[in-house]
Amino acid sequence: MNSIINSVLPYYFLSVILLRNDFSKNGRFFMNISEIVIFVFYLVFMLSVGVYFFIKNRNSGEKAYFLGNREMGPWVSALSAGASDMSAWVLMGLPASVYALGLGQMWIAVGLAIGYAVSWILEAPKLRKFSIEANDSITIPQYLTNRFLSKSYALQVICAVIFLVAYTIYAASSIKACGTLFHTVIGMNETVAMYLAAAIIIGYTFLGGFSAVCWTDFFQGLLMLGALLIAPLFAASMLKGINTETITMETPQFFNAFASWKDIVSGLGWGLGYFGMPHIIIRFMSVESQKSLKKSANIGITWTTLIIFFAVLVGVVGRMFLGYDAHIDQNSLVFITMVRRIFPGILSGILLSAILAASMSTADSQLLSAASAFASDVYRPIIRKNKTTDKEMLWAGRIVVLAIAVIALLIASNPNAGSIMSLVSNAWGVFGAAFGPAIMLSLFWKRFNFPGAVAGIVVGATVDILWLVFLSNTGIYEIIPGTICGIVAAVITALCTAKPDREVEALFDRASADEN
């Protein structure tokens, strides 16, 4: 690795000389202009993808808009699942936590790596087959209802409500990150920057639907990985020795990953979120075949492991390279500051576009998941009594995309909304605790039934929220008690109520059978 860095460094420093202060007395101005040009090009490219798929799928139905007709290849589905997961927190929130608190925060990365790998290996193959057997379900609420051949809309309404609330909070974190990026880099008013970012995200999601979201996520995933690989390696190569004494004086346990059992347990608990994260596991359902799914798993697990490892490295190297700065800590600016100090304008613009990529790739998926849940699971069966046309369904989904984005924008622009990391952790906990137990039990337990699924979702979400409000000072991440209580409630309720009908058991047997 050192040989690679050393071979590249001479060219890098040459570009610095050509493109920064030695080229012009107004080097900082030139750098800002270069970054702005890159940002504009990037945003126009993202919007053009939405326009392309709008034209291509203009005569298609809701399955194309909300699930891409189950035609996603292994590379697109894998990187889309990863990119929709790794929002701006992986470039801003997680590095900032490690930068400020030390290696105890690395357990978040460990938990995520384990959870992601297990979800691809155990959950993905079954969920794809089960969703097809369950009346070709295209949303998670649809799947949970059809899995038990239920005529009740209770589960779909409950899921839709949780989706709308949690996804609005989650999307707010991504929009907030875009505002921070534009304000820090080019001095744009943070609120104006949020409006601009939201408009672009709404644009290509509104127009292109699932296909546009997946393909933009694919390009964004490549950009995120490249940025996280390059930045910490160059920063490490520029360190003039490592002075750990100053860091340990400021933060005594910085280099001790085992300082707190609460950090370990809570960090590992993040991995539980993957089993119930709708905008991620919907990618499992969209893959074109079971054979492609295996390739997607290998690609996705490798990508995510690299991403989170280097995100932690950004935090550690950033503390050594930049020293501690309260402004950097409070505003999650480790990655941004590091990149801007090392690289010239054009290169820094490309690397900082990774934050736009991370923010947009998550926000678009969240908006689409919430829109599909409302349009397919509430609007069509309950409000319109199954009398909708495909065109009406598409516009219902697009209106929900717009509505959620506006509310998320209002939350993000509120100075008391909380940090990027806190917004993400709150939404992540609700989803994982609510849907993880119900989905996994539905895939692996033949005796599981509809009342058990309802109980698991309601109890998991309720306990998670109550723990966050009243017991967050314990230092235990709320997803852990929420998930445990959700599992207990689901199992007890299922055992205390009637077992599934023969038709439901037959569906389970068909979906569990090996495909030829």
N, C-alpha and C positions, 0 to 999 in steps of 0.2 A: 504493500500500500504506500509506504514512504517513497519508493522509487517512482510510483505513478505521480504522486504529489510533486516530487522534485522535478520530474520531467515537464510538468505542466506549469510550475511556478514562474519560470522565466517569461513565458508567453503572457501569463497573467499580469506580471509587473509591467511588461511592455504596454499592455492595454491600459493599465492604470496611468502610465506616463502620457499616452496619447489622448486619453479621454477625460482626464480629470484636471487638476489645477495647473499642471505644467502645460496643458494645451490652451488654457484660457484663464485669465485672472478671475473670471466669474465661473470657476469650476463648479461650485455648488449650484449655481443657476443652471448651468449646462446639464448637470446631473439630474436636477429636477425635471427639466424639459425631456430628457431622455426617458426617464421613468414614466412621465405622463404619456409620451408617445406609445410606449410599450403597453401601458394599462389600457389606453384607448383601443389599440389594435386587438388586444386580448378580449375586451368587452364586445367589440364589434364581431369578432370571430364567434364568440359564444352565442350571440344573438342570431347570427347567420345560420347556425346549426338548427336553431328553433324554426326559423323560416323554411329551411330545407325540408324538415320533417312535416311541417304544416302543409306544404305543397304536396309532398309525397303521400301523406295519409289523409288528405282532406275528405276523401270519400269513405274512409274506414269508420268502424264503430268504436264502442267503448273499450273493447278488448285491446284494440290497437293503441288507444290513447292511454289506458291505465296499465297495460301489461306488455305492450310491444308485440302482441300476437304470439308470445312465447317463442320468439325467434332470436334471442340474444346468444351470440357465440361465447365461447369460454373466456376469451380475453376481455371482451366488453363487460360481461356479467361479473367477472372477478374484480376487475378494477373499479367498476361502478359500485359494487357492494362495498369495497374498501373505501373509495373516495366519499361515498355518501355517509359512511361511518365517521371517517376522520375529518371532522369539521375544523374550523380555525383553532379550536382548542389544542390540536396536536402541534400546531406551529406557534401558538401564542400561549394558551392556558397551561398546558403540561410543561413546556420548557420554563415558563415563569415560576411554576410551583417548585420545580427542581432547583432553579436558580436561587430562589429565596430560602427554601427549606432543606434542600439537600437530597441525598440518595434514598431517604425514606420514601420519597414520592415515586421511586422507580417501580414500586409494587403495583401501581396503577397500570403501568406498561406490561408487567408480568401477567397480571390478571386479565388484561385485554387480549394478550397473545394467546393465552390458554383458552379463554372463552371463545375467541374467534375460531381457533383451530377445531375445537370440539363442535361448534355449531356447524361448520362446513362438513365435518366428517360424519357426525351422527344425525344432525337435524336436517341438513339440506337434501340428501337423497330421499328421505321419507316425506318431507314436506312437499316436494315437487310431485311425487306420486300420489300422495293423499289429496292434494289440492285438485288434481285432475280427476280422481275418482269421486271427489265430493262435488259433483256437478260442474266441473271445470271452473272452480272458484278463482276469481281474479283479485280479491282483497282478503286480508286476514280476517276481518269480521265475517265475510261470506264463508270463508273456509270453516271457521269455528261453528257456524250455524249449520252449514251443509254436512259437515263431518258427522253430525248427530241426526241428520235428516229432520231437523226441527222446523216447525211451521211458525214458531214464535220469533218475533223481531226484537225481543228484549236484549239479547246478546249483541245484536248489531247496533242498537241504539246506545247501549253502555259503552261499547268499543268506540263508536263515533264521537261520543262526548269526551272520552279520555284522549282520543286522537286530537281533537280540536284544541283542547286545553294545553296538552303537553307539547304538541308540535308548534303551537304559537310561541311558547316559551323557548323551545329549541331553536326555531327559526330566528328569534330575536337575538340569540347569541351570535349567529352568523352575520346578521345585518350589522350588529354592533361592531364586530371585528372589521368589517369593510369600512365603517366610519372611522375607526381608530387608525387603520392603515392609511387612508387618504389624508386624514388630518395630520398624521405624523410625517408622511413622506412629502406631500405637496402643499400642506398648509390649508387645505380646503376645510371649510366649516364642517364639523363632524356630522351634524344633522343633515346638511345638504348631501354629504357623501353617502349617508345611509339611504336617503331617498333615491340617489342615482343607482346604487347597488341593487336596491329592491326593485327598481324599474327594470333593470336588465334581467334579473332572476325571474321576475314575473313574466317578462317578455318571452323568453324562450320556453319556459315551462307552460305558459298559457297557450303558446302556439303549437309546440312540438310534442308535448306530452311525454310519455315514458321513454320513447325512442330517443328523443332529443336529450332528455335527462341522462340516460345511460351513456350516450355517445359523448356528451360534454363531460360527464364524469370520467370516462375513459381517458380523454386528453388531460383532464385536470389531475387524475391519479398519477400519470407519468410525470407531470410537472412537479407535483408535490414531492415525489420520491427523489427526483433529481435535485431539487432545492435542499432537501434535508440531508442528502448525501454530501453535497458540495460545501455548504456553509460551515459546518463544524470541523470538517477536515482541513479547510484552509485556515480557519481560526486557530486550530491546534498547531498547525505548522508555523504559525507566526508568533507563538508564545516564546518568550525569552526565559525559559525555565518556568517551573511551577512552584509558586509560593503558597503552600497550603497553610502556613502559620496564620497569615492574615485572615483567611477564610474561616479557619477553626476558631479564631478569636471572636469573629463576628457571629458565627453560627457553629457552636461547639460540636454538634452532632451532624454536621454537613456530610461527612464522608462515611457515616455509620448507617448502613441500610437497615440494620436490625435494632435501631434505637427505640422504636415504639411498636408493640404488638398491635396496637390499634391501626397504625399506618399499614402494617402488613395485611391484617384482616380486611380492612376497608379497601385497600388497593386491589387485593385479589377479588373482592366482591364486585368490582367493576365488570369482571368477566361474565357475571350472571346476566348482564343486560343484553348480551347478544341473542339469547334464546327467545327474547320477546320484543326485539326491536323491529317494528313493522317495515320501516323504509329500507332495512338491510335484508331481512329474510324474504321480502317480496322478490328480491333478485334470485333467490333459490327457485322460486316458482316460475321465473321467466326464462330459464335456461332451455335451449332448444332440445336437449336430450340428456338421458342419464349418463351417457358416455362423456358428453361435454362437461357435465357437472363435476366429474372427477378431475378433469384438467383445470376447470375453474377453481376447484378447491386448492390444488397445488399452487396455482398462480396467486390466488387471494391470500393464502396463509403466508406465503413468502413475502408478498408485498407488504402486508400489515406488520409482520415481524420486523422488517427493515425500517418501516416508517416509525414505529414507536420506539425502537432502539435508538435511532438517530435523533428523535425528539428529546429523549432523555439526555443524549450526548450534547445536544444544543444547550440544555440547561446547565450542565456541568462545565463544559468548555466556555460557555458564556460568562459564568461566574469568574472563571480564571482570566478570561480575555478582557472583560469589561469592568471587573470589580463590582461591589454591590452599589446599586443606585436605587433609591426609593422610588424615583419616578419610573424607572424601567420595571421595577417589581409591580407597582400598583397598576400600571397600564399594560402589563404583559408585552413588553417591547423587546425582549431579549433577542429574538430572531431578527426583528426589523433593524434594531440598532447594530447588531453584529454584521448583517449583510451590508448595510450602508457604510459602515466604517471600512470594510474590506474591499468591496467591489466597486468598479466604476458604474456610471449611470445606466448604461444599456444592460449590463449584466445584473446589476441590482434590481432594475425594473423587471427583468425576466424572473429572477428568483423571488422577488416580492409578489409577483403575480401568483405565486403558489398559495399565498394567503387568500387572494381572491378565489383561487381554485378550490381551496378547502372550504371556504365559506359558502360559495355557490353550490358546490357539489352536494353539500348536506342540505342547504336550504331548499333547493329545488326538489330533492327527494321527499323532504318532509311536507312541502306544500302539496305535492302530487299525492302522497299517501293519505293526507287528511282530506283532500278533495275527493279521492276515489272512495274513501270510507263514507263520506257524507252523501255523495251522488248515488253510489250503488247500493248503499245499505240503509239510507234514511230517506233520501228524496224520492227515489223510484218506488220502493215498496210501501212506504208509509204515507208520504205527502201526496204522491201522484197515483198511488194504488196500481202500480205496474202498467200505467197507461202512457208511458213516455216513449218517445222515438229516440233513436241513437243520437240524432242531432241535438235534441233537447238535453240528453244526458251529458253530452260533451260540454255544452254551454253551462249546465249546472255545475259541473266540475270546475270549469274555468272561473266562474264567478266566486266559488269557494276559494280557489287559489288567490284571487285578488283580495277577498275579504280577510283571509288569514294573514296575508302579507302586510296589509295595512295595520292590523292590530299588532303584529310582531314589530312593525316599524315604530309604533307608538311606545311599546315596551322598551325597545332598544334605545330610543331617544330620551327615555327617562333617566336622569342621572342617578336615581336611587334603585335602578333595576338590578344592580349587582354585577359582578365580574363575569367575563366570558366563561370561565371555568365553573362558576357557581350555577349559572343558567343551564349549562350543559349537564352538570351533575344532577340537578333537580329533575330535568326532563328524562334523563337516562334512567334514573332510579324508578320513576313512575312506570315507564314502559317495561323495564325488566321485571319488576315485581308483579305487575298486573298480568302481562301476557306470557312471560316465560314459563311459569308452572302449567298453565292451561294448555299451551301449545305442545310442550314436551310430553305431558301426560296423554294428550290426544293422539300422539304419534306412537307411543310405546305401551299404553295400557288399554287392553281390550275392554275392560270393565268400566272404563271412564265414561261419564255421561254428560248430558247437557246441563243439568243442575250443578254438577261439580265444576264445570267450566265457568258458569256464571259466578259461583261462590268464590272460586279461585281468583278471578279477575277483580271482583269487587273488593274482597278482603285484601288482596295483595296491594292494590292501589291505595286503599284507605289506610292501611298500616304504614305504608311508605310515606304518605303525606303527613299523617299524625306524628310519626317519628321525626320527620323533618321539622315540623312546627314546634314540637314540645321536647324532643329528646336529642336534638342535634348536638347539644353540648357534651354528649357522651363520647363523641369522637368516632362513633361507629356509623358507617355509611348506611343510610336508610334502606337501600336496596336489599341488604342482608336480612333484617327482620321482616321486611315486606315480602320477600321471596319465601322465606321459611313459613310465614303465616299463610301465604297464598297456597303453598303446597299442602299444608295441614288442612286448611279449609276445603280445598278441592277434593282431597282424598276422603275426608270424613263425610262430606256431603254426598259424594258419589256412592259410598258404601251404605249410607243411610237412606238412599232413594232407590227407585226401581232400576234394575240393570238394563242396559241398552236392548232395544228390540233386535230380532234376528236380522232384519235388514241392515241395521247399523253394524252389527257384528260381521255380517257378510262384507260390507264395505271395508271394514278394518282388515279382514282376511285378504281381500283382493289387493288392497294397497300395500299390504305387508309382503305379498308374494314377490319373489324375485322376478325381474323382467328378463325376457330372453333377448 
